[in-house]
């Protein structure tokens, strides 16, 4: 009987993990982006980097640069925001004339 109980516990843990993973994936892939796009929850620095990347792909350089700057406002140490912003300015130097330098992360 003890072995049967342990087996049932193992099965319950495995099923729970699958359910939790499924709920988490639905949140990450569907519910959260919907909530951000509708203004139900505020966007994170990562959301702004993704928006900037999408704007870059569409050739909207000013929008992309603004999104990267917004990401850096929220998280001055965000490595992707710095990398994408620097790459965008290297590819389109005319944008550098119309923008302020990025904020340096504070030490401490």
N, C-alpha and C positions, 0 to 999 in steps of 0.2 A: 504494500500500500504506500510505503514511503517513496518508492521509486516512481509510482504513478503521480503522486503529488508533486515531486520535483520536476517530472516531465511536464506537468500542466503549468507549473510556474515558468519553466523555460519557454513553452509555447506562448504563454501570456506576455512574457517580456518581448519576445520576437514580434508578436502581433502589435503590441504597444509601440515598438520602435517603428514598424512600418506605418502605423497610423500617424504617429508624431511626424515622421519624415514626410508623409503625404500632406499633412496639414501645413508643415513648414514650407514645402515646395509650392503649394497653392498660394500661401502668403507672399513668398518671395517673387514668384513668377506672374501672379495675376492680381491678387488683392492689393498689395502694397503699391505697385505702379499705378493702378486705378485710383487709389486713394490720394496719391501724390498729384496725379494729373488733375484731379477734381478739387484740390486744395483742402482735402480733409486732414492731411498730415503734412507738416513742412518737409520740403526736400532736404536731403543731406548733401554733403560735399560730393559724395559719389554720384548722386542723382544729377548734380550740375555737370560733373565730368562727362557722364553719359550723354546728357543733352548737348554739351559742347561737341562731343565726338560726332553725334548725329548731324549737328549743324555743319561741321567741317565736311562731312560726307556729301552734304547738299550744296556745298560751295558758299555757305553763308558765314564768311570769316568773322565779321563783326559780332554776330550772335555767338559764335563759338568762343571768341575771345572774352566776351562778357560773361558767358557761363563759366569759363575757367577762372576768371577773376572772382566770380561769386563763390565758387568752390574754395578758392583761397581765402576769401573773407570768413567762411565758415570754419575752415581748417587750414591755417597757414603752412602746415607741414605735409599736406597731402601730396605724395610723390607723383601720382598720375597727373594731377592738375598742373604741377610745375613742368613735368615732362611734355605734356600735350601743349601747354601754353608756349613753352620754349620752341617746340617743333613748329608750331603755327607761325610764330614770329620769324623763325628762320626761313620758312618757306614763303612768307609774305612780309617782307621788311617794311612795306608801306604802312602796315598796321601799327608798327612800333612808334611811328610819329604821332599817332592819335591816341595813345594809351599811356597811362602812368606805369612806372616800374612796379613789379610785383612786390607785395609786402614780404619782408624778411621775417621768418619765424623768430619769436622771442625765445631767448634762452632762459631756462629757469623753471 
